[in-house]
């Protein structure tokens, strides 16, 4: 656990060479990576969404591809396609942009629903099927998608099935005045990401992912997670609650959170810290709840304040 903590800390500190004042957002990105999950980063333009993903890619010695989603992007641009080779007389597979370990899906909600759906198998199975043939994606693999919450012209809302495949949602927020001054100073002469060096490799990430899978989760913690998910399905303000996939992701994220804090077992506080990032984007409010200015975050807070919290000893 000590080796794992040092490794994660070195990645975190390396990203902070570029990203200032967003320690919580960096932690969430690392939690998703260690949990073998994907991330939806939603915020206003210019707060560092793309820069955060680029800093992660530079900190890890992994293959990286940025896909700029626009209305004219086709599914074959993402997954790849087969074409006839005149010399050999056979069909050959030409891999798409998805055949990389870190994928930045920039402004994912600006492309058509058909192209969005090409990511469903990729995000769930870590594989892509083209013309009946299945191709495994490189490992480790993570999709980090960005979207702008305020520009609705020319956008297509992500369907529930797509949202449910993101392990968690991250928001960046504006920096404080002091943080913004530090940003101005750090970027005054050149972009620090140009000189950022990797501090971890694919084998390091696979090692951490294996450790996360073995972080102990007591039966009482599993029951606690199940109770949270169950309450979202019965809540009066929600028309759609958390899926079993959401509950599974909550457990895995809690394991990663425990690892980040040097423990090989999950405590209730880990679950509480991860509940909103993991579950909020999966919930759909009833129209009357929106009129009451209710939000998924407020619903989850009320659930956490209501249900019994188990007592776990180390």
Phi and psi in degrees as GROMACS dihedral restraints (atoms count N, CA, C in turn):
[ dihedral_restraints ]
;  ai    aj    ak    al  type     phi  dphi    fc
    3     4     5     6     1   -65.0    20    10
    4     5     6     7     1   -42.1    20    10
    6     7     8     9     1   -63.0    20    10
    7     8     9    10     1   -42.6    20    10
    9    10    11    12     1   -64.5    20    10
   10    11    12    13     1   -42.7    20    10
   12    13    14    15     1   -62.4    20    10
   13    14    15    16     1   -41.5    20    10
   15    16    17    18     1   -65.2    20    10
   16    17    18    19     1   -39.7    20    10
   18    19    20    21     1   -65.3    20    10
   19    20    21    22     1   -46.3    20    10
   21    22    23    24     1   -64.3    20    10
   22    23    24    25     1   -40.3    20    10
   24    25    26    27     1   -62.6    20    10
   25    26    27    28     1   -39.0    20    10
   27    28    29    30     1   -66.6    20    10
   28    29    30    31     1   -37.5    20    10
   30    31    32    33     1   -66.5    20    10
   31    32    33    34     1   -44.7    20    10
   33    34    35    36     1   -59.3    20    10
   34    35    36    37     1   -48.0    20    10
   36    37    38    39     1   -66.0    20    10
   37    38    39    40     1   -33.4    20    10
   39    40    41    42     1   -66.7    20    10
   40    41    42    43     1   -40.7    20    10
   42    43    44    45     1   -64.8    20    10
   43    44    45    46     1   -35.5    20    10
   45    46    47    48     1   -69.3    20    10
   46    47    48    49     1   -10.1    20    10
   48    49    50    51     1   -65.5    20    10
   49    50    51    52     1   -22.8    20    10
   51    52    53    54     1  -111.7    20    10
   52    53    54    55     1   -45.0    20    10
   54    55    56    57     1   -97.2    20    10
   55    56    57    58     1   118.9    20    10
   57    58    59    60     1  -104.2    20    10
   58    59    60    61     1   132.5    20    10
   60    61    62    63     1    74.6    20    10
   61    62    63    64     1    17.7    20    10
   63    64    65    66     1  -124.2    20    10
   64    65    66    67     1    46.6    20    10
   66    67    68    69     1   -59.7    20    10
   67    68    69    70     1   -41.6    20    10
   69    70    71    72     1   -64.2    20    10
   70    71    72    73     1   -41.9    20    10
   72    73    74    75     1   -64.3    20    10
   73    74    75    76     1   -39.9    20    10
   75    76    77    78     1   -63.6    20    10
   76    77    78    79     1   -43.3    20    10
   78    79    80    81     1   -58.9    20    10
   79    80    81    82     1   -42.7    20    10
   81    82    83    84     1   -65.0    20    10
   82    83    84    85     1   -39.7    20    10
   84    85    86    87     1   -61.8    20    10
   85    86    87    88     1   -44.1    20    10
   87    88    89    90     1   -67.1    20    10
   88    89    90    91     1   -37.2    20    10
   90    91    92    93     1   -60.9    20    10
   91    92    93    94     1   -43.1    20    10
   93    94    95    96     1   -63.3    20    10
   94    95    96    97     1   -42.9    20    10
   96    97    98    99     1   -62.1    20    10
   97    98    99   100     1   -45.0    20    10
   99   100   101   102     1   -71.0    20    10
  100   101   102   103     1   -23.8    20    10
  102   103   104   105     1   -89.6    20    10
  103   104   105   106     1     3.0    20    10
  105   106   107   108     1    60.4    20    10
  106   107   108   109     1    35.2    20    10
  108   109   110   111     1  -111.7    20    10
  109   110   111   112     1  -178.0    20    10
  111   112   113   114     1  -122.7    20    10
  112   113   114   115     1   160.1    20    10
  114   115   116   117     1  -126.7    20    10
  115   116   117   118     1   136.3    20    10
  117   118   119   120     1  -106.7    20    10
  118   119   120   121     1   118.4    20    10
  120   121   122   123     1  -105.5    20    10
  121   122   123   124     1   112.3    20    10
  123   124   125   126     1  -119.2    20    10
  124   125   126   127     1   122.8    20    10
  126   127   128   129     1  -172.3    20    10
  127   128   129   130     1   175.5    20    10
  129   130   131   132     1   -70.0    20    10
  130   131   132   133     1   162.0    20    10
  132   133   134   135     1   -65.3    20    10
  133   134   135   136     1   148.0    20    10
  135   136   137   138     1    84.8    20    10
  136   137   138   139     1     8.7    20    10
  138   139   140   141     1   -96.9    20    10
  139   140   141   142     1     0.7    20    10
  141   142   143   144     1   107.3    20    10
  142   143   144   145     1    19.8    20    10
  144   145   146   147     1   -61.2    20    10
  145   146   147   148     1   -53.6    20    10
  147   148   149   150     1   -66.7    20    10
  148   149   150   151     1   -38.2    20    10
  150   151   152   153     1   -64.0    20    10
  151   152   153   154     1   -36.4    20    10
  153   154   155   156     1   -62.9    20    10
  154   155   156   157     1   -45.1    20    10
  156   157   158   159     1   -66.0    20    10
  157   158   159   160     1   -41.4    20    10
  159   160   161   162     1   -63.1    20    10
  160   161   162   163     1   -39.1    20    10
  162   163   164   165     1   -65.9    20    10
  163   164   165   166     1   -37.4    20    10
  165   166   167   168     1   -62.7    20    10
  166   167   168   169     1   -45.5    20    10
  168   169   170   171     1   -63.2    20    10
  169   170   171   172     1   -39.1    20    10
  171   172   173   174     1   -71.8    20    10
  172   173   174   175     1   -28.2    20    10
  174   175   176   177     1   -76.0    20    10
  175   176   177   178     1   -20.3    20    10
  177   178   179   180     1  -114.2    20    10
  178   179   180   181     1   140.5    20    10
  180   181   182   183     1   -84.0    20    10
  181   182   183   184     1    62.4    20    10
  183   184   185   186     1  -122.1    20    10
  184   185   186   187     1   155.4    20    10
  186   187   188   189     1   -69.9    20    10
  187   188   189   190     1   142.7    20    10
  189   190   191   192     1  -136.8    20    10
  190   191   192   193     1   138.2    20    10
  192   193   194   195     1  -141.2    20    10
  193   194   195   196     1   129.2    20    10
  195   196   197   198     1   -99.0    20    10
  196   197   198   199     1   126.4    20    10
  198   199   200   201     1  -111.7    20    10
  199   200   201   202     1   115.1    20    10
  201   202   203   204     1   -86.6    20    10
  202   203   204   205     1   106.5    20    10
  204   205   206   207     1   -79.1    20    10
  205   206   207   208     1   123.4    20    10
  207   208   209   210     1  -133.8    20    10
  208   209   210   211     1   166.6    20    10
  210   211   212   213     1   -59.1    20    10
  211   212   213   214     1   -23.2    20    10
  213   214   215   216     1   -93.5    20    10
  214   215   216   217     1     2.0    20    10
  216   217   218   219     1   -72.0    20    10
  217   218   219   220     1   131.3    20    10
  219   220   221   222     1  -101.2    20    10
  220   221   222   223     1   155.9    20    10
  222   223   224   225     1   -54.9    20    10
  223   224   225   226     1   -37.0    20    10
  225   226   227   228     1   -66.6    20    10
  226   227   228   229     1   -26.3    20    10
  228   229   230   231     1   -64.5    20    10
  229   230   231   232     1   -29.3    20    10
  231   232   233   234     1   -86.1    20    10
  232   233   234   235     1   -53.9    20    10
  234   235   236   237     1   -86.3    20    10
  235   236   237   238     1   -25.2    20    10
  237   238   239   240     1   103.4    20    10
  238   239   240   241     1   177.7    20    10
  240   241   242   243     1  -155.4    20    10
  241   242   243   244     1   163.3    20    10
  243   244   245   246     1  -103.0    20    10
  244   245   246   247     1   139.2    20    10
  246   247   248   249     1  -138.3    20    10
  247   248   249   250     1   154.9    20    10
  249   250   251   252     1   -81.9    20    10
  250   251   252   253     1   127.6    20    10
  252   253   254   255     1   -94.3    20    10
  253   254   255   256     1   113.9    20    10
  255   256   257   258     1   -64.1    20    10
  256   257   258   259     1   -37.7    20    10
  258   259   260   261     1   -67.4    20    10
  259   260   261   262     1   -46.7    20    10
  261   262   263   264     1   -86.6    20    10
  262   263   264   265     1   -20.2    20    10
  264   265   266   267     1    74.3    20    10
  265   266   267   268     1    19.0    20    10
  267   268   269   270     1  -127.5    20    10
  268   269   270   271     1   160.7    20    10
  270   271   272   273     1   -79.5    20    10
  271   272   273   274     1   136.9    20    10
  273   274   275   276     1  -121.8    20    10
  274   275   276   277     1   143.1    20    10
  276   277   278   279     1   -88.6    20    10
  277   278   279   280     1   127.7    20    10
  279   280   281   282     1  -107.7    20    10
  280   281   282   283     1   112.1    20    10
  282   283   284   285     1   -66.8    20    10
  283   284   285   286     1   146.9    20    10
  285   286   287   288     1   -91.8    20    10
  286   287   288   289     1  -173.8    20    10
  288   289   290   291     1   -65.7    20    10
  289   290   291   292     1   -20.0    20    10
  291   292   293   294     1   -71.4    20    10
  292   293   294   295     1   -14.5    20    10
  294   295   296   297     1   -79.0    20    10
  295   296   297   298     1    53.7    20    10
  297   298   299   300     1  -138.1    20    10
  298   299   300   301     1   167.5    20    10
  300   301   302   303     1   -84.1    20    10
  301   302   303   304     1   -36.2    20    10
  303   304   305   306     1  -118.0    20    10
  304   305   306   307     1   121.3    20    10
  306   307   308   309     1  -114.4    20    10
  307   308   309   310     1   122.8    20    10
  309   310   311   312     1   -98.4    20    10
  310   311   312   313     1   106.4    20    10
  312   313   314   315     1   -91.7    20    10
  313   314   315   316     1    87.8    20    10
  315   316   317   318     1   -78.0    20    10
  316   317   318   319     1   126.4    20    10
  318   319   320   321     1    53.0    20    10
  319   320   321   322     1    57.6    20    10
  321   322   323   324     1   -60.7    20    10
  322   323   324   325     1   -27.3    20    10
  324   325   326   327     1   -84.5    20    10
  325   326   327   328     1     9.9    20    10
  327   328   329   330     1   -95.9    20    10
  328   329   330   331     1    -4.8    20    10
  330   331   332   333     1  -100.6    20    10
  331   332   333   334     1   167.6    20    10
  333   334   335   336     1   -71.6    20    10
  334   335   336   337     1   157.5    20    10
  336   337   338   339     1   -57.5    20    10
  337   338   339   340     1   -33.3    20    10
  339   340   341   342     1   -63.2    20    10
  340   341   342   343     1   -42.5    20    10
  342   343   344   345     1   -71.6    20    10
  343   344   345   346     1   -38.1    20    10
  345   346   347   348     1   -57.8    20    10
  346   347   348   349     1   -39.8    20    10
  348   349   350   351     1   -67.6    20    10
  349   350   351   352     1   -18.5    20    10
  351   352   353   354     1   -67.8    20    10
  352   353   354   355     1   -14.7    20    10
  354   355   356   357     1   -90.2    20    10
  355   356   357   358     1    -9.1    20    10
  357   358   359   360     1   -62.2    20    10
  358   359   360   361     1   -52.2    20    10
  360   361   362   363     1   -65.6    20    10
  361   362   363   364     1   -39.3    20    10
  363   364   365   366     1   -58.4    20    10
  364   365   366   367     1   -47.7    20    10
  366   367   368   369     1   -75.0    20    10
  367   368   369   370     1   -27.5    20    10
  369   370   371   372     1   -88.7    20    10
  370   371   372   373     1   -43.0    20    10
  372   373   374   375     1  -108.9    20    10
  373   374   375   376     1    -6.3    20    10
  375   376   377   378     1    55.9    20    10
  376   377   378   379     1    41.4    20    10
  378   379   380   381     1  -152.7    20    10
  379   380   381   382     1   164.1    20    10
  381   382   383   384     1  -134.8    20    10
  382   383   384   385     1   138.8    20    10
  384   385   386   387     1  -114.3    20    10
  385   386   387   388     1   122.5    20    10
  387   388   389   390     1  -128.1    20    10
  388   389   390   391     1   122.4    20    10
  390   391   392   393     1    52.5    20    10
  391   392   393   394     1    41.4    20    10
  393   394   395   396     1    83.1    20    10
  394   395   396   397     1    -2.9    20    10
  396   397   398   399     1  -108.7    20    10
  397   398   399   400     1   133.2    20    10
  399   400   401   402     1   -99.8    20    10
  400   401   402   403     1   134.3    20    10
  402   403   404   405     1  -121.7    20    10
  403   404   405   406     1   128.6    20    10
  405   406   407   408     1   -74.7    20    10
  406   407   408   409     1   142.1    20    10
  408   409   410   411     1   -86.1    20    10
  409   410   411   412     1   155.0    20    10
  411   412   413   414     1   -63.8    20    10
  412   413   414   415     1   153.1    20    10
  414   415   416   417     1  -122.3    20    10
  415   416   417   418     1   140.1    20    10
  417   418   419   420     1   -71.6    20    10
  418   419   420   421     1   160.3    20    10
  420   421   422   423     1  -138.4    20    10
  421   422   423   424     1   134.7    20    10
  423   424   425   426     1  -149.1    20    10
  424   425   426   427     1   138.2    20    10
  426   427   428   429     1  -105.5    20    10
  427   428   429   430     1   126.4    20    10
  429   430   431   432     1  -118.0    20    10
  430   431   432   433     1   109.0    20    10
  432   433   434   435     1  -104.6    20    10
  433   434   435   436     1   139.9    20    10
  435   436   437   438     1  -113.3    20    10
  436   437   438   439     1   148.3    20    10
  438   439   440   441     1  -150.2    20    10
  439   440   441   442     1   151.8    20    10
  441   442   443   444     1   -99.0    20    10
  442   443   444   445     1   122.8    20    10
  444   445   446   447     1   -78.3    20    10
  445   446   447   448     1   -10.9    20    10
  447   448   449   450     1  -109.0    20    10
  448   449   450   451     1   -17.1    20    10
  450   451   452   453     1   -98.1    20    10
  451   452   453   454     1   100.0    20    10
  453   454   455   456     1   -95.0    20    10
  454   455   456   457     1   -15.8    20    10
  456   457   458   459     1   -69.4    20    10
  457   458   459   460     1   126.0    20    10
  459   460   461   462     1    76.8    20    10
  460   461   462   463     1    19.3    20    10
  462   463   464   465     1  -114.9    20    10
  463   464   465   466     1   157.8    20    10
  465   466   467   468     1  -123.7    20    10
  466   467   468   469     1   117.6    20    10
  468   469   470   471     1   -57.8    20    10
  469   470   471   472     1   139.6    20    10
  471   472   473   474     1   -69.8    20    10
  472   473   474   475     1   132.0    20    10
  474   475   476   477     1   -69.0    20    10
  475   476   477   478     1   161.6    20    10
  477   478   479   480     1   -58.3    20    10
  478   479   480   481     1   -38.4    20    10
  480   481   482   483     1   -63.5    20    10
  481   482   483   484     1   -33.7    20    10
  483   484   485   486     1   -73.2    20    10
  484   485   486   487     1   -46.8    20    10
  486   487   488   489     1   -59.0    20    10
  487   488   489   490     1   -37.7    20    10
  489   490   491   492     1   -67.8    20    10
  490   491   492   493     1   -17.6    20    10
  492   493   494   495     1   -85.6    20    10
  493   494   495   496     1   -11.1    20    10
  495   496   497   498     1   -83.1    20    10
  496   497   498   499     1   125.1    20    10
  498   499   500   501     1   -61.3    20    10
  499   500   501   502     1   -41.0    20    10
  501   502   503   504     1  -154.2    20    10
  502   503   504   505     1   164.3    20    10
  504   505   506   507     1  -115.6    20    10
  505   506   507   508     1   138.0    20    10
  507   508   509   510     1  -120.2    20    10
  508   509   510   511     1   137.9    20    10
  510   511   512   513     1  -118.8    20    10
  511   512   513   514     1   142.7    20    10
  513   514   515   516     1   -89.5    20    10
  514   515   516   517     1   -52.8    20    10
  516   517   518   519     1    80.4    20    10
  517   518   519   520     1   160.9    20    10
  519   520   521   522     1   -75.2    20    10
  520   521   522   523     1   148.6    20    10
  522   523   524   525     1   -75.1    20    10
  523   524   525   526     1   160.0    20    10
  525   526   527   528     1   -71.4    20    10
  526   527   528   529     1   169.8    20    10
  528   529   530   531     1   -60.0    20    10
  529   530   531   532     1   -43.4    20    10
  531   532   533   534     1   -64.6    20    10
  532   533   534   535     1   -42.9    20    10
  534   535   536   537     1   -63.9    20    10
  535   536   537   538     1   -38.7    20    10
  537   538   539   540     1   -66.1    20    10
  538   539   540   541     1   -36.3    20    10
  540   541   542   543     1   -64.8    20    10
  541   542   543   544     1   -38.8    20    10
  543   544   545   546     1   -64.9    20    10
  544   545   546   547     1   -38.1    20    10
  546   547   548   549     1   -62.3    20    10
  547   548   549   550     1   -45.7    20    10
  549   550   551   552     1   -59.8    20    10
  550   551   552   553     1   -41.0    20    10
  552   553   554   555     1   -68.5    20    10
  553   554   555   556     1   -45.0    20    10
  555   556   557   558     1   -66.9    20    10
  556   557   558   559     1   -33.9    20    10
  558   559   560   561     1   -97.8    20    10
  559   560   561   562     1     9.6    20    10
  561   562   563   564     1   -63.0    20    10
  562   563   564   565     1   -44.1    20    10
  564   565   566   567     1   -96.8    20    10
  565   566   567   568     1   -41.0    20    10
  567   568   569   570     1  -160.2    20    10
  568   569   570   571     1   165.9    20    10
  570   571   572   573     1   -75.3    20    10
  571   572   573   574     1   118.5    20    10
  573   574   575   576     1   -63.9    20    10
  574   575   576   577     1   -16.9    20    10
  576   577   578   579     1   -68.6    20    10
  577   578   579   580     1   -21.6    20    10
  579   580   581   582     1   -66.3    20    10
  580   581   582   583     1   -28.0    20    10
  582   583   584   585     1  -106.6    20    10
  583   584   585   586     1     6.3    20    10
  585   586   587   588     1   -70.7    20    10
  586   587   588   589     1   132.3    20    10
  588   589   590   591     1  -109.5    20    10
  589   590   591   592     1   148.6    20    10
  591   592   593   594     1   -67.3    20    10
  592   593   594   595     1   145.1    20    10
  594   595   596   597     1  -122.1    20    10
  595   596   597   598     1     0.6    20    10
  597   598   599   600     1  -151.4    20    10
  598   599   600   601     1   160.2    20    10
  600   601   602   603     1  -121.1    20    10
  601   602   603   604     1   178.2    20    10
  603   604   605   606     1   -60.8    20    10
  604   605   606   607     1   -40.2    20    10
  606   607   608   609     1   -65.0    20    10
  607   608   609   610     1   -33.5    20    10
  609   610   611   612     1   -64.4    20    10
  610   611   612   613     1   -44.5    20    10
  612   613   614   615     1   -67.2    20    10
  613   614   615   616     1   -41.6    20    10
  615   616   617   618     1   -63.4    20    10
  616   617   618   619     1   -36.7    20    10
  618   619   620   621     1   -62.5    20    10
  619   620   621   622     1   -45.2    20    10
  621   622   623   624     1   -66.6    20    10
  622   623   624   625     1   -40.0    20    10
  624   625   626   627     1   -62.2    20    10
  625   626   627   628     1   -38.4    20    10
  627   628   629   630     1   -66.9    20    10
  628   629   630   631     1   -39.0    20    10
  630   631   632   633     1   -62.7    20    10
  631   632   633   634     1   -42.6    20    10
  633   634   635   636     1   -58.4    20    10
  634   635   636   637     1   -43.2    20    10
  636   637   638   639     1   -61.6    20    10
  637   638   639   640     1   -21.8    20    10
  639   640   641   642     1  -104.1    20    10
  640   641   642   643     1     6.1    20    10
  642   643   644   645     1   -67.1    20    10
  643   644   645   646     1   128.7    20    10
  645   646   647   648     1   -71.9    20    10
  646   647   648   649     1   137.1    20    10
  648   649   650   651     1  -126.0    20    10
  649   650   651   652     1   111.0    20    10
  651   652   653   654     1   -67.6    20    10
  652   653   654   655     1   156.8    20    10
  654   655   656   657     1   -59.3    20    10
  655   656   657   658     1   -35.7    20    10
  657   658   659   660     1   -65.6    20    10
  658   659   660   661     1   -33.1    20    10
  660   661   662   663     1   -70.8    20    10
  661   662   663   664     1   -41.2    20    10
  663   664   665   666     1   -61.3    20    10
  664   665   666   667     1   -41.0    20    10
  666   667   668   669     1   -65.1    20    10
  667   668   669   670     1   -37.0    20    10
  669   670   671   672     1   -62.2    20    10
  670   671   672   673     1   -45.0    20    10
  672   673   674   675     1   -64.1    20    10
  673   674   675   676     1   -43.5    20    10
  675   676   677   678     1   -62.7    20    10
  676   677   678   679     1   -37.4    20    10
  678   679   680   681     1   -65.0    20    10
  679   680   681   682     1   -41.0    20    10
  681   682   683   684     1   -61.6    20    10
  682   683   684   685     1   -48.7    20    10
  684   685   686   687     1   -61.9    20    10
  685   686   687   688     1   -42.4    20    10
  687   688   689   690     1   -62.9    20    10
  688   689   690   691     1   -40.2    20    10
  690   691   692   693     1   -65.7    20    10
  691   692   693   694     1   -31.0    20    10
  693   694   695   696     1   -68.0    20    10
  694   695   696   697     1   -29.3    20    10
  696   697   698   699     1   -78.4    20    10
  697   698   699   700     1   -21.3    20    10
  699   700   701   702     1  -105.3    20    10
  700   701   702   703     1     1.4    20    10
  702   703   704   705     1   -72.2    20    10
  703   704   705   706     1   137.4    20    10
  705   706   707   708     1   -65.9    20    10
  706   707   708   709     1   -23.0    20    10
  708   709   710   711     1   -92.5    20    10
  709   710   711   712     1    -1.8    20    10
  711   712   713   714     1  -116.4    20    10
  712   713   714   715     1   135.8    20    10
  714   715   716   717     1   -94.9    20    10
  715   716   717   718     1   -18.0    20    10
  717   718   719   720     1  -141.8    20    10
  718   719   720   721     1   123.9    20    10
  720   721   722   723     1   -98.5    20    10
  721   722   723   724     1  -167.9    20    10
  723   724   725   726     1   -75.7    20    10
  724   725   726   727     1   140.4    20    10
  726   727   728   729     1   -82.9    20    10
  727   728   729   730     1   166.2    20    10
  729   730   731   732     1   -57.2    20    10
  730   731   732   733     1   -33.1    20    10
  732   733   734   735     1   -61.4    20    10
  733   734   735   736     1   -39.3    20    10
  735   736   737   738     1   -62.5    20    10
  736   737   738   739     1   -41.4    20    10
  738   739   740   741     1   -64.5    20    10
  739   740   741   742     1   -41.2    20    10
  741   742   743   744     1   -63.4    20    10
  742   743   744   745     1   -42.3    20    10
  744   745   746   747     1   -64.2    20    10
  745   746   747   748     1   -35.8    20    10
  747   748   749   750     1   -64.3    20    10
  748   749   750   751     1   -40.6    20    10
  750   751   752   753     1   -64.4    20    10
  751   752   753   754     1   -45.2    20    10
  753   754   755   756     1   -65.9    20    10
  754   755   756   757     1   -40.3    20    10
  756   757   758   759     1   -65.2    20    10
  757   758   759   760     1   -36.0    20    10
  759   760   761   762     1   -66.1    20    10
  760   761   762   763     1   -36.6    20    10
  762   763   764   765     1   -63.4    20    10
  763   764   765   766     1   -43.4    20    10
  765   766   767   768     1   -66.1    20    10
  766   767   768   769     1   -39.2    20    10
  768   769   770   771     1   -61.8    20    10
  769   770   771   772     1   -41.0    20    10
  771   772   773   774     1   -62.6    20    10
  772   773   774   775     1   -42.7    20    10
  774   775   776   777     1   -62.0    20    10
  775   776   777   778     1   -41.7    20    10
  777   778   779   780     1   -59.9    20    10
  778   779   780   781     1   -26.5    20    10
  780   781   782   783     1  -104.8    20    10
  781   782   783   784     1    20.3    20    10
  783   784   785   786     1    77.2    20    10
  784   785   786   787     1    21.5    20    10
  786   787   788   789     1  -116.4    20    10
  787   788   789   790     1   150.2    20    10
  789   790   791   792     1  -106.5    20    10
  790   791   792   793     1    22.8    20    10
  792   793   794   795     1  -147.5    20    10
  793   794   795   796     1   152.0    20    10
  795   796   797   798     1   -94.8    20    10
  796   797   798   799     1   139.2    20    10
  798   799   800   801     1  -116.9    20    10
  799   800   801   802     1   163.1    20    10
  801   802   803   804     1   -55.5    20    10
  802   803   804   805     1   -33.9    20    10
  804   805   806   807     1   -62.1    20    10
  805   806   807   808     1   -33.6    20    10
  807   808   809   810     1   -61.9    20    10
  808   809   810   811     1   -43.9    20    10
  810   811   812   813     1   -64.0    20    10
  811   812   813   814     1   -43.7    20    10
  813   814   815   816     1   -63.4    20    10
  814   815   816   817     1   -39.5    20    10
  816   817   818   819     1   -65.0    20    10
  817   818   819   820     1   -31.7    20    10
  819   820   821   822     1   -94.8    20    10
  820   821   822   823     1   -11.4    20    10
  822   823   824   825     1   -59.4    20    10
  823   824   825   826     1   -50.5    20    10
  825   826   827   828     1   -68.8    20    10
  826   827   828   829     1   -48.0    20    10
  828   829   830   831     1   -59.4    20    10
  829   830   831   832     1   -33.5    20    10
  831   832   833   834     1   -87.1    20    10
  832   833   834   835     1   -36.0    20    10
  834   835   836   837     1  -104.2    20    10
  835   836   837   838     1   -26.0    20    10
  837   838   839   840     1   -58.0    20    10
  838   839   840   841     1   -40.9    20    10
  840   841   842   843     1   -75.7    20    10
  841   842   843   844     1    -6.9    20    10
  843   844   845   846     1   -91.4    20    10
  844   845   846   847     1   -14.3    20    10
  846   847   848   849     1   -90.2    20    10
  847   848   849   850     1   144.5    20    10
  849   850   851   852     1  -121.6    20    10
  850   851   852   853     1   124.1    20    10
  852   853   854   855     1   -79.3    20    10
  853   854   855   856     1   150.1    20    10
  855   856   857   858     1   -73.1    20    10
  856   857   858   859     1   152.1    20    10
  858   859   860   861     1   -55.1    20    10
  859   860   861   862     1   -40.0    20    10
  861   862   863   864     1   -68.4    20    10
  862   863   864   865     1   -27.3    20    10
  864   865   866   867     1   -70.4    20    10
  865   866   867   868     1   -35.7    20    10
  867   868   869   870     1   -64.9    20    10
  868   869   870   871     1   -36.7    20    10
  870   871   872   873     1   -64.0    20    10
  871   872   873   874     1   -29.7    20    10
  873   874   875   876     1   -84.0    20    10
  874   875   876   877     1     5.9    20    10
  876   877   878   879     1    60.5    20    10
  877   878   879   880     1    32.8    20    10
  879   880   881   882     1   -78.4    20    10
  880   881   882   883     1   149.6    20    10
  882   883   884   885     1  -129.1    20    10
  883   884   885   886     1   158.0    20    10
  885   886   887   888     1   -57.5    20    10
  886   887   888   889     1   -35.8    20    10
  888   889   890   891     1   -63.6    20    10
  889   890   891   892     1   -42.3    20    10
  891   892   893   894     1   -66.6    20    10
  892   893   894   895     1   -36.8    20    10
  894   895   896   897     1   -61.8    20    10
  895   896   897   898     1   -46.2    20    10
  897   898   899   900     1   -65.9    20    10
  898   899   900   901     1   -37.7    20    10
  900   901   902   903     1   -62.9    20    10
  901   902   903   904     1   -40.2    20    10
  903   904   905   906     1   -66.2    20    10
  904   905   906   907     1   -36.7    20    10
  906   907   908   909     1   -66.1    20    10
  907   908   909   910     1   -45.2    20    10
  909   910   911   912     1   -62.7    20    10
  910   911   912   913     1   -31.1    20    10
  912   913   914   915     1   -79.6    20    10
  913   914   915   916     1   -12.3    20    10
  915   916   917   918     1   -98.8    20    10
  916   917   918   919     1   -43.8    20    10
  918   919   920   921     1   -83.3    20    10
  919   920   921   922     1   159.1    20    10
  921   922   923   924     1   -68.1    20    10
  922   923   924   925     1   134.8    20    10
  924   925   926   927     1  -100.8    20    10
  925   926   927   928     1   122.2    20    10
  927   928   929   930     1   -70.3    20    10
  928   929   930   931     1   155.3    20    10
  930   931   932   933     1  -103.5    20    10
  931   932   933   934     1   118.7    20    10
  933   934   935   936     1  -116.1    20    10
  934   935   936   937     1   130.7    20    10
  936   937   938   939     1  -104.5    20    10
  937   938   939   940     1   146.4    20    10
